[in-house]
Amino acid sequence: MTTETAQTIVLVDDEENILKASRLILLGNGFGNVVTLQDSRQLMPLLEQGGVAAVVLDLFMPHLSGTELLPLIVERFPHIPAIVMTAVDETETAVTCMKSGAFDYLVKPVESGRLIASVTKALEMGAMSRELNSLKECLLDDRLDHPEAFASIVTDSKKMRAVFQYLEVVSRSRQPILVTGETGVGKELFARAVHELSGVRGEFVAVNVAGLDDVMFSDTLFGHKKGAFTGADQARDGLIARAAGGTLFLDEIGDLNEASQIKLLRLLQEKEYYPVGSDMARKSEARIVCATNRDLKKQIEKEAFRNDLYYRLCAHQVQIPPLRERLEDLPLLIDYFLGEAAASLGRKKPTPPPELLTLLSVYSFPGNVRELQALIHDAVARHGSGVLSLDSFRNIIGGDAVQLIPQTAVTSSDDPLSAIFGRFPTVREVEDYLMAEAMKRARGNQGIAATMLGITRQTLNKRLQAKKG
Ligand SMILES: Nc1ncnc2c1ncn2[C@@H]1O[C@H](COP(=O)(O)OP(=O)(O)OP(=O)(O)O)[C@@H](O)[C@H]1O
């Protein structure tokens, strides 16, 4: 019997030849730890020791049959998938086994491809159910085991904390992770956190794949052989070789060209690639993290993104919420970027004006955290001393009223005016409505409401007074 690790597969069969043949097939296909048991009575004690990831079980064996063992495995070790492998090709037996909780049912002689596919799926499923269990534990006690991995992400949001918890769990697997979210939400910071969490020793290598044609993509990622094309006078490794034992971060994956999508799919499925000009496949063990601000499902509908690639990528997917959906982050982020901007300019951190938070809370931040960062850096650069001026923020936010967060639910009716006013309104009614809405969103601050409306504070004040009178 060989030693066991977390990915040990146990084969149980009374026929030695079958055990030997199946073990060779699995070892030859990259399954590192395959334990064989000819005496089925040894199985349960072995499972008790832990570390077994899947069991392949014969049904008819002396002493303790597979039919007797299967329910015991399912009851005592529900996280270990059991594949039944037997000479009996009877639908009834297959149904009984599946009902008893078998993961799969294979009829001997089993074709090697079928055995490999079944064991691969069983391991994937086992890993997923372990992840799910850790996730449940994590969510129940709201803990983070490695908060240091997220140190660069400033946040106070529960939604973001849930993303952290999910990433802590899935980062342990070697499956790719897809990070989605609008531009500027911090997707690259999350990719770096995954790299930290996976505890790998290699480098974090980031590549923006938008705008790379297939030749550039292949050369950048896979490298080339000497003489592969004019000018290739030296063989050169690609970034995937640099990311060996580390993480390869593919940014803007939704913009990847079609030919390169096939190559990426191959890399994910077979874990191998060809340097340009070479017909010798190379193995890669780099962890892949992808990010996009596009809706990949829409890209699939438009036939701009491959379905099979999407399903490979989305096994572990996290969606980073836009800043306008986590306004509770604003105070921390404002403070953080004021400090960052002041430090970069070698100045003292300015005091923010009290209205800044209210003003920023009504803005929808299409560029998310990156936009906030740029706004604050700009304001600090223009700033003299004392309290920071609101002007540079007003110019951006007041200048584009469409960017304000829509808070009034306009019905999907074709006539939004009727949805709000019940009929076509007069100019006065619209003005009154806009003023009331601006005051509401500005939480009563006339200066901010005036900026939102594009009028002076005095004009707004006059109109409000006139309304009262
Ligand atoms: N929560 C955060 N805390 C601190 N800095 C942040 C946070 N979120 C984003 N940033 C900063 O905002 C900028 C944009 O972040 P990042 O490049 O990770 O965004 P992205 O989602 O990858 O954008 P894109 O889709 O355009 O590539 C970076 O300077 C990043 O450091």
The ligand as a Tripos MOL2 file, in Angstrom:
@<TRIPOS>MOLECULE
LIG
   31    33     1     0     0
SMALL
NO_CHARGES

@<TRIPOS>ATOM
      1 N1        -10.8730   49.2030   -1.6290 N.pl3     1 LIG1
      2 C1         -9.7690   49.8270   -2.0750 C.ar      1 LIG1
      3 N2         -8.8710   50.2900   -1.2110 N.ar      1 LIG1
      4 C2         -7.7740   50.9750   -1.6260 C.ar      1 LIG1
      5 N3         -7.4990   51.2160   -2.9190 N.ar      1 LIG1
      6 C3         -8.3830   50.7690   -3.8280 C.ar      1 LIG1
      7 C4         -9.5480   50.0380   -3.4590 C.ar      1 LIG1
      8 N4        -10.2250   49.7010   -4.5770 N.ar      1 LIG1
      9 C5         -9.5090   50.1930   -5.6140 C.ar      1 LIG1
     10 N5         -8.4100   50.8440   -5.1670 N.ar      1 LIG1
     11 C6         -7.4220   51.5550   -5.9890 C.3       1 LIG1
     12 O1         -8.1340   51.9980   -7.1390 O.3       1 LIG1
     13 C7         -7.3480   51.8430   -8.3100 C.3       1 LIG1
     14 C8         -8.0760   50.9330   -9.2870 C.3       1 LIG1
     15 O2         -8.0310   49.6050   -8.8060 O.3       1 LIG1
     16 P1         -7.8410   48.3370   -9.7990 P.3       1 LIG1
     17 O3         -6.8220   48.6570  -10.8550 O.co2     1 LIG1
     18 O4         -7.6040   47.1500   -8.9540 O.co2     1 LIG1
     19 O5         -9.2890   48.3220  -10.4550 O.3       1 LIG1
     20 P2         -9.8720   47.3260  -11.5390 P.3       1 LIG1
     21 O6        -11.1920   46.8930  -11.0300 O.co2     1 LIG1
     22 O7         -8.8540   46.2600  -11.8320 O.co2     1 LIG1
     23 O8        -10.0820   48.2770  -12.7940 O.3       1 LIG1
     24 P3        -10.1090   47.9390  -14.3880 P.3       1 LIG1
     25 O9        -11.3370   47.1160  -14.6510 O.co2     1 LIG1
     26 O10       -10.2070   49.2850  -15.0270 O.co2     1 LIG1
     27 O11        -8.8210   47.2120  -14.6740 O.co2     1 LIG1
     28 C9         -6.0090   51.2930   -7.8610 C.3       1 LIG1
     29 O12        -5.1300   52.3780   -7.6670 O.3       1 LIG1
     30 C10        -6.3310   50.6470   -6.5440 C.3       1 LIG1
     31 O13        -5.2140   50.6100   -5.7090 O.3       1 LIG1
@<TRIPOS>BOND
     1     1     2 1
     2     2     3 ar
     3     2     7 ar
     4     3     4 ar
     5     4     5 ar
     6     5     6 ar
     7     6     7 ar
     8     6    10 ar
     9     7     8 ar
    10     8     9 ar
    11     9    10 ar
    12    10    11 1
    13    11    12 1
    14    11    30 1
    15    12    13 1
    16    13    14 1
    17    13    28 1
    18    14    15 1
    19    15    16 1
    20    16    17 2
    21    16    18 1
    22    16    19 1
    23    19    20 1
    24    20    21 2
    25    20    22 1
    26    20    23 1
    27    23    24 1
    28    24    25 2
    29    24    26 1
    30    24    27 1
    31    28    29 1
    32    28    30 1
    33    30    31 1
@<TRIPOS>SUBSTRUCTURE
     1 LIG1         1 GROUP 0 **** ****
